[in-house]
């Protein structure tokens, strides 16, 4: 026999904490929000999860980039992010790079940075990512910034510098700048032995 959920079985309050990235916060936040759906609409639980999920992604800018309208992109991103992601520079893997870093981010996206060096100068930098548009914008902008820099100068670039160069990123996408800079550091640490000499 199907029956409603008794009052004493209902969850009165849920909170969450995480040190994870944007998607982890979104999951925790969503679970908390479902509490009200559970209380008021328990017969339609599954359908309301889907509605809430979509709504949160629109409000919280986690929505898939593929489904964003032009207006939604313009509301979320700076003009520079839109330009860099629509027409990225330096995208692609470099044949036989002098240094290469690959990191799989906690969000599930991968970032690669490839460097061509001349002594301690970066002659060329390229990136690859399966991430969304702010990850592409970060890779494009960072690789442009790196050209001609010494490794020491490159090592001083912070995620905040990259975000400033893009005229800002939505809070939930700050992670993309961290992932891109961490990948650059990984590449510099992995440079070929003869380049380190
Ligand atoms: S959320 Fe994965 S790289 Fe931006």
py3Dmol code that shows the C-alpha trace and the ligand (Angstrom):
import py3Dmol

protein = """\
ATOM      1  CA  UNK A   1       0.000   0.000   0.000  1.00  0.00           C
ATOM      2  CA  UNK A   2       1.333   3.436  -0.915  1.00  0.00           C
ATOM      3  CA  UNK A   3       1.194   5.937   1.925  1.00  0.00           C
ATOM      4  CA  UNK A   4       2.305   9.504   2.596  1.00  0.00           C
ATOM      5  CA  UNK A   5       5.382  10.205   4.679  1.00  0.00           C
ATOM      6  CA  UNK A   6       4.428  10.613   8.315  1.00  0.00           C
ATOM      7  CA  UNK A   7       5.168  13.943  10.033  1.00  0.00           C
ATOM      8  CA  UNK A   8       7.794  12.391  12.320  1.00  0.00           C
ATOM      9  CA  UNK A   9       9.649  10.975   9.301  1.00  0.00           C
ATOM     10  CA  UNK A  10      10.142  14.374   7.704  1.00  0.00           C
ATOM     11  CA  UNK A  11      13.470  16.142   7.767  1.00  0.00           C
ATOM     12  CA  UNK A  12      13.169  19.364   9.783  1.00  0.00           C
ATOM     13  CA  UNK A  13      16.422  21.021   8.836  1.00  0.00           C
ATOM     14  CA  UNK A  14      19.445  20.319   6.638  1.00  0.00           C
ATOM     15  CA  UNK A  15      22.669  22.272   6.381  1.00  0.00           C
ATOM     16  CA  UNK A  16      25.911  21.488   4.562  1.00  0.00           C
ATOM     17  CA  UNK A  17      29.588  22.408   4.544  1.00  0.00           C
ATOM     18  CA  UNK A  18      32.166  21.575   1.898  1.00  0.00           C
ATOM     19  CA  UNK A  19      35.657  22.701   0.921  1.00  0.00           C
ATOM     20  CA  UNK A  20      34.946  21.427  -2.583  1.00  0.00           C
ATOM     21  CA  UNK A  21      34.579  23.388  -5.810  1.00  0.00           C
ATOM     22  CA  UNK A  22      31.521  25.012  -7.408  1.00  0.00           C
ATOM     23  CA  UNK A  23      29.699  21.809  -8.365  1.00  0.00           C
ATOM     24  CA  UNK A  24      30.101  20.423  -4.802  1.00  0.00           C
ATOM     25  CA  UNK A  25      28.586  23.596  -3.375  1.00  0.00           C
ATOM     26  CA  UNK A  26      25.762  23.360  -5.924  1.00  0.00           C
ATOM     27  CA  UNK A  27      25.046  19.738  -4.882  1.00  0.00           C
ATOM     28  CA  UNK A  28      24.994  20.607  -1.188  1.00  0.00           C
ATOM     29  CA  UNK A  29      22.846  23.655  -1.776  1.00  0.00           C
ATOM     30  CA  UNK A  30      20.436  21.670  -3.912  1.00  0.00           C
ATOM     31  CA  UNK A  31      20.027  18.979  -1.290  1.00  0.00           C
ATOM     32  CA  UNK A  32      19.162  21.620   1.296  1.00  0.00           C
ATOM     33  CA  UNK A  33      16.640  23.246  -1.011  1.00  0.00           C
ATOM     34  CA  UNK A  34      14.919  19.915  -1.636  1.00  0.00           C
ATOM     35  CA  UNK A  35      13.827  19.940   1.978  1.00  0.00           C
ATOM     36  CA  UNK A  36      10.941  22.295   1.163  1.00  0.00           C
ATOM     37  CA  UNK A  37       9.918  20.218  -1.830  1.00  0.00           C
ATOM     38  CA  UNK A  38       9.872  17.151   0.390  1.00  0.00           C
ATOM     39  CA  UNK A  39       7.700  18.857   2.989  1.00  0.00           C
ATOM     40  CA  UNK A  40       5.129  20.408   0.747  1.00  0.00           C
ATOM     41  CA  UNK A  41       4.990  18.183  -2.309  1.00  0.00           C
ATOM     42  CA  UNK A  42       6.013  14.745  -1.225  1.00  0.00           C
ATOM     43  CA  UNK A  43       3.730  13.052  -3.771  1.00  0.00           C
ATOM     44  CA  UNK A  44       5.599  14.785  -6.645  1.00  0.00           C
ATOM     45  CA  UNK A  45       9.100  14.423  -5.280  1.00  0.00           C
ATOM     46  CA  UNK A  46      10.903  13.220  -8.394  1.00  0.00           C
ATOM     47  CA  UNK A  47       9.401  15.751 -10.797  1.00  0.00           C
ATOM     48  CA  UNK A  48      10.196  18.628  -8.472  1.00  0.00           C
ATOM     49  CA  UNK A  49      13.827  17.571  -8.160  1.00  0.00           C
ATOM     50  CA  UNK A  50      14.179  18.060 -11.897  1.00  0.00           C
ATOM     51  CA  UNK A  51      12.567  21.496 -11.768  1.00  0.00           C
ATOM     52  CA  UNK A  52      14.639  22.651  -8.834  1.00  0.00           C
ATOM     53  CA  UNK A  53      17.797  21.337 -10.429  1.00  0.00           C
ATOM     54  CA  UNK A  54      17.268  23.305 -13.619  1.00  0.00           C
ATOM     55  CA  UNK A  55      16.303  26.424 -11.702  1.00  0.00           C
ATOM     56  CA  UNK A  56      19.377  26.310  -9.497  1.00  0.00           C
ATOM     57  CA  UNK A  57      21.689  25.910 -12.423  1.00  0.00           C
ATOM     58  CA  UNK A  58      20.192  28.960 -14.104  1.00  0.00           C
ATOM     59  CA  UNK A  59      20.376  31.060 -10.954  1.00  0.00           C
ATOM     60  CA  UNK A  60      23.773  29.808  -9.882  1.00  0.00           C
ATOM     61  CA  UNK A  61      25.466  30.021 -13.294  1.00  0.00           C
ATOM     62  CA  UNK A  62      26.362  26.335 -13.247  1.00  0.00           C
ATOM     63  CA  UNK A  63      24.020  25.800 -16.169  1.00  0.00           C
ATOM     64  CA  UNK A  64      25.559  24.007 -19.122  1.00  0.00           C
ATOM     65  CA  UNK A  65      27.213  26.488 -21.475  1.00  0.00           C
ATOM     66  CA  UNK A  66      25.705  24.651 -24.403  1.00  0.00           C
ATOM     67  CA  UNK A  67      22.180  25.604 -23.340  1.00  0.00           C
ATOM     68  CA  UNK A  68      22.817  29.238 -22.432  1.00  0.00           C
ATOM     69  CA  UNK A  69      21.210  31.925 -24.527  1.00  0.00           C
ATOM     70  CA  UNK A  70      23.278  34.879 -25.741  1.00  0.00           C
ATOM     71  CA  UNK A  71      21.591  37.053 -23.114  1.00  0.00           C
ATOM     72  CA  UNK A  72      22.428  34.591 -20.322  1.00  0.00           C
ATOM     73  CA  UNK A  73      26.075  34.483 -21.411  1.00  0.00           C
ATOM     74  CA  UNK A  74      26.248  38.263 -21.513  1.00  0.00           C
ATOM     75  CA  UNK A  75      24.690  38.480 -18.059  1.00  0.00           C
ATOM     76  CA  UNK A  76      27.188  35.994 -16.595  1.00  0.00           C
ATOM     77  CA  UNK A  77      30.449  36.729 -18.369  1.00  0.00           C
ATOM     78  CA  UNK A  78      32.560  39.760 -19.216  1.00  0.00           C
ATOM     79  CA  UNK A  79      32.969  40.693 -22.872  1.00  0.00           C
ATOM     80  CA  UNK A  80      36.561  39.406 -22.683  1.00  0.00           C
ATOM     81  CA  UNK A  81      35.477  35.959 -21.471  1.00  0.00           C
ATOM     82  CA  UNK A  82      32.971  35.748 -24.308  1.00  0.00           C
ATOM     83  CA  UNK A  83      35.572  36.824 -26.902  1.00  0.00           C
ATOM     84  CA  UNK A  84      38.292  34.469 -25.599  1.00  0.00           C
ATOM     85  CA  UNK A  85      35.951  31.487 -25.359  1.00  0.00           C
ATOM     86  CA  UNK A  86      34.281  32.101 -28.723  1.00  0.00           C
ATOM     87  CA  UNK A  87      37.553  32.502 -30.593  1.00  0.00           C
ATOM     88  CA  UNK A  88      40.282  31.029 -28.387  1.00  0.00           C
ATOM     89  CA  UNK A  89      43.978  31.569 -29.074  1.00  0.00           C
ATOM     90  CA  UNK A  90      46.599  28.825 -28.752  1.00  0.00           C
ATOM     91  CA  UNK A  91      44.168  25.925 -28.409  1.00  0.00           C
ATOM     92  CA  UNK A  92      45.717  22.576 -29.267  1.00  0.00           C
ATOM     93  CA  UNK A  93      48.445  20.169 -28.236  1.00  0.00           C
ATOM     94  CA  UNK A  94      52.013  21.056 -29.155  1.00  0.00           C
ATOM     95  CA  UNK A  95      54.132  18.393 -30.881  1.00  0.00           C
ATOM     96  CA  UNK A  96      57.134  17.523 -28.725  1.00  0.00           C
ATOM     97  CA  UNK A  97      56.716  20.273 -26.101  1.00  0.00           C
ATOM     98  CA  UNK A  98      59.545  21.227 -23.747  1.00  0.00           C
ATOM     99  CA  UNK A  99      57.135  21.176 -20.815  1.00  0.00           C
ATOM    100  CA  UNK A 100      53.648  19.775 -20.377  1.00  0.00           C
ATOM    101  CA  UNK A 101      51.164  19.700 -17.492  1.00  0.00           C
ATOM    102  CA  UNK A 102      47.826  17.880 -17.316  1.00  0.00           C
ATOM    103  CA  UNK A 103      45.426  18.162 -14.388  1.00  0.00           C
ATOM    104  CA  UNK A 104      42.018  16.567 -13.940  1.00  0.00           C
ATOM    105  CA  UNK A 105      40.052  19.064 -11.864  1.00  0.00           C
ATOM    106  CA  UNK A 106      37.650  18.158  -9.081  1.00  0.00           C
ATOM    107  CA  UNK A 107      34.866  19.420 -11.371  1.00  0.00           C
ATOM    108  CA  UNK A 108      35.608  16.595 -13.826  1.00  0.00           C
ATOM    109  CA  UNK A 109      37.245  18.844 -16.420  1.00  0.00           C
ATOM    110  CA  UNK A 110      40.789  18.398 -17.673  1.00  0.00           C
ATOM    111  CA  UNK A 111      43.261  21.182 -18.470  1.00  0.00           C
ATOM    112  CA  UNK A 112      46.537  20.734 -20.365  1.00  0.00           C
ATOM    113  CA  UNK A 113      49.286  23.350 -20.816  1.00  0.00           C
ATOM    114  CA  UNK A 114      52.155  22.813 -23.275  1.00  0.00           C
ATOM    115  CA  UNK A 115      55.229  25.084 -23.375  1.00  0.00           C
ATOM    116  CA  UNK A 116      57.972  25.693 -25.925  1.00  0.00           C
ATOM    117  CA  UNK A 117      61.027  27.130 -24.143  1.00  0.00           C
ATOM    118  CA  UNK A 118      64.124  28.981 -25.204  1.00  0.00           C
ATOM    119  CA  UNK A 119      66.364  28.777 -22.156  1.00  0.00           C
ATOM    120  CA  UNK A 120      64.183  30.125 -19.362  1.00  0.00           C
ATOM    121  CA  UNK A 121      61.912  32.083 -21.770  1.00  0.00           C
ATOM    122  CA  UNK A 122      58.510  30.829 -22.879  1.00  0.00           C
ATOM    123  CA  UNK A 123      58.430  31.110 -26.666  1.00  0.00           C
ATOM    124  CA  UNK A 124      55.052  29.543 -27.135  1.00  0.00           C
ATOM    125  CA  UNK A 125      52.257  28.178 -24.933  1.00  0.00           C
ATOM    126  CA  UNK A 126      49.187  26.182 -25.913  1.00  0.00           C
ATOM    127  CA  UNK A 127      46.300  24.657 -23.965  1.00  0.00           C
ATOM    128  CA  UNK A 128      43.639  21.965 -24.300  1.00  0.00           C
ATOM    129  CA  UNK A 129      40.557  21.512 -22.163  1.00  0.00           C
ATOM    130  CA  UNK A 130      37.292  19.623 -22.286  1.00  0.00           C
ATOM    131  CA  UNK A 131      35.864  22.247 -19.934  1.00  0.00           C
ATOM    132  CA  UNK A 132      33.242  24.842 -20.663  1.00  0.00           C
ATOM    133  CA  UNK A 133      33.652  28.390 -21.876  1.00  0.00           C
ATOM    134  CA  UNK A 134      35.264  29.947 -18.817  1.00  0.00           C
ATOM    135  CA  UNK A 135      37.898  27.177 -18.801  1.00  0.00           C
ATOM    136  CA  UNK A 136      38.544  27.867 -22.493  1.00  0.00           C
ATOM    137  CA  UNK A 137      38.760  31.614 -21.809  1.00  0.00           C
ATOM    138  CA  UNK A 138      41.271  30.975 -18.981  1.00  0.00           C
ATOM    139  CA  UNK A 139      43.449  28.748 -21.183  1.00  0.00           C
ATOM    140  CA  UNK A 140      43.339  31.212 -24.060  1.00  0.00           C
ATOM    141  CA  UNK A 141      44.146  34.278 -21.949  1.00  0.00           C
ATOM    142  CA  UNK A 142      46.879  32.589 -19.905  1.00  0.00           C
ATOM    143  CA  UNK A 143      48.705  31.217 -22.937  1.00  0.00           C
ATOM    144  CA  UNK A 144      48.678  34.694 -24.503  1.00  0.00           C
ATOM    145  CA  UNK A 145      50.048  36.215 -21.294  1.00  0.00           C
ATOM    146  CA  UNK A 146      52.846  33.628 -21.118  1.00  0.00           C
ATOM    147  CA  UNK A 147      54.435  34.302 -24.489  1.00  0.00           C
ATOM    148  CA  UNK A 148      57.871  35.916 -23.977  1.00  0.00           C
ATOM    149  CA  UNK A 149      57.808  35.623 -20.180  1.00  0.00           C
ATOM    150  CA  UNK A 150      60.605  34.066 -18.155  1.00  0.00           C
ATOM    151  CA  UNK A 151      59.683  30.997 -16.120  1.00  0.00           C
ATOM    152  CA  UNK A 152      60.173  33.058 -12.989  1.00  0.00           C
ATOM    153  CA  UNK A 153      57.706  35.686 -14.193  1.00  0.00           C
ATOM    154  CA  UNK A 154      55.248  32.967 -15.221  1.00  0.00           C
ATOM    155  CA  UNK A 155      55.537  31.403 -11.772  1.00  0.00           C
ATOM    156  CA  UNK A 156      54.401  34.666 -10.208  1.00  0.00           C
ATOM    157  CA  UNK A 157      51.065  34.794 -12.117  1.00  0.00           C
ATOM    158  CA  UNK A 158      48.186  34.203  -9.715  1.00  0.00           C
ATOM    159  CA  UNK A 159      44.590  33.123 -10.409  1.00  0.00           C
ATOM    160  CA  UNK A 160      43.593  36.670  -9.440  1.00  0.00           C
ATOM    161  CA  UNK A 161      45.859  38.067 -12.203  1.00  0.00           C
ATOM    162  CA  UNK A 162      44.220  35.780 -14.741  1.00  0.00           C
ATOM    163  CA  UNK A 163      40.731  36.674 -13.545  1.00  0.00           C
ATOM    164  CA  UNK A 164      41.621  40.386 -13.736  1.00  0.00           C
ATOM    165  CA  UNK A 165      42.934  39.910 -17.297  1.00  0.00           C
ATOM    166  CA  UNK A 166      39.530  38.466 -18.194  1.00  0.00           C
ATOM    167  CA  UNK A 167      37.716  41.377 -16.510  1.00  0.00           C
ATOM    168  CA  UNK A 168      36.343  38.976 -13.914  1.00  0.00           C
ATOM    169  CA  UNK A 169      34.730  35.552 -13.699  1.00  0.00           C
ATOM    170  CA  UNK A 170      31.499  34.520 -11.973  1.00  0.00           C
ATOM    171  CA  UNK A 171      32.165  33.252  -8.443  1.00  0.00           C
ATOM    172  CA  UNK A 172      31.313  29.680  -9.397  1.00  0.00           C
ATOM    173  CA  UNK A 173      33.951  29.780 -12.152  1.00  0.00           C
ATOM    174  CA  UNK A 174      36.901  31.051 -10.131  1.00  0.00           C
ATOM    175  CA  UNK A 175      37.836  27.377  -9.942  1.00  0.00           C
ATOM    176  CA  UNK A 176      38.649  27.457 -13.686  1.00  0.00           C
ATOM    177  CA  UNK A 177      41.398  30.044 -13.117  1.00  0.00           C
ATOM    178  CA  UNK A 178      42.829  27.962 -10.244  1.00  0.00           C
ATOM    179  CA  UNK A 179      42.839  24.836 -12.412  1.00  0.00           C
ATOM    180  CA  UNK A 180      44.569  26.680 -15.268  1.00  0.00           C
ATOM    181  CA  UNK A 181      47.308  28.142 -13.032  1.00  0.00           C
ATOM    182  CA  UNK A 182      47.837  24.818 -11.259  1.00  0.00           C
ATOM    183  CA  UNK A 183      48.287  23.192 -14.669  1.00  0.00           C
ATOM    184  CA  UNK A 184      50.878  25.797 -15.642  1.00  0.00           C
ATOM    185  CA  UNK A 185      52.803  25.061 -12.416  1.00  0.00           C
ATOM    186  CA  UNK A 186      52.576  21.363 -13.162  1.00  0.00           C
ATOM    187  CA  UNK A 187      53.981  21.987 -16.658  1.00  0.00           C
ATOM    188  CA  UNK A 188      56.867  24.058 -15.303  1.00  0.00           C
ATOM    189  CA  UNK A 189      57.664  21.376 -12.742  1.00  0.00           C
ATOM    190  CA  UNK A 190      57.572  18.710 -15.483  1.00  0.00           C
ATOM    191  CA  UNK A 191      59.846  20.414 -17.995  1.00  0.00           C
ATOM    192  CA  UNK A 192      62.358  18.211 -19.705  1.00  0.00           C
ATOM    193  CA  UNK A 193      65.517  17.410 -17.808  1.00  0.00           C
ATOM    194  CA  UNK A 194      67.778  19.195 -20.319  1.00  0.00           C
ATOM    195  CA  UNK A 195      65.653  22.354 -19.953  1.00  0.00           C
ATOM    196  CA  UNK A 196      66.177  22.286 -16.184  1.00  0.00           C
ATOM    197  CA  UNK A 197      69.969  22.077 -16.538  1.00  0.00           C
TER     198      UNK A 197
END
"""
ligand_1 = """\
4
LIG
S 34.366 24.174 -13.646
Fe 35.801 22.728 -14.446
S 37.356 23.944 -15.272
Fe 35.815 25.334 -14.771
"""
view = py3Dmol.view(width=600, height=400)
view.addModel(protein, "pdb")
view.setStyle({"model": 0}, {"cartoon": {"style": "trace"}})
view.addModel(ligand_1, "xyz")
view.setStyle({"model": 1}, {"stick": {}})
view.zoomTo()
view.show()
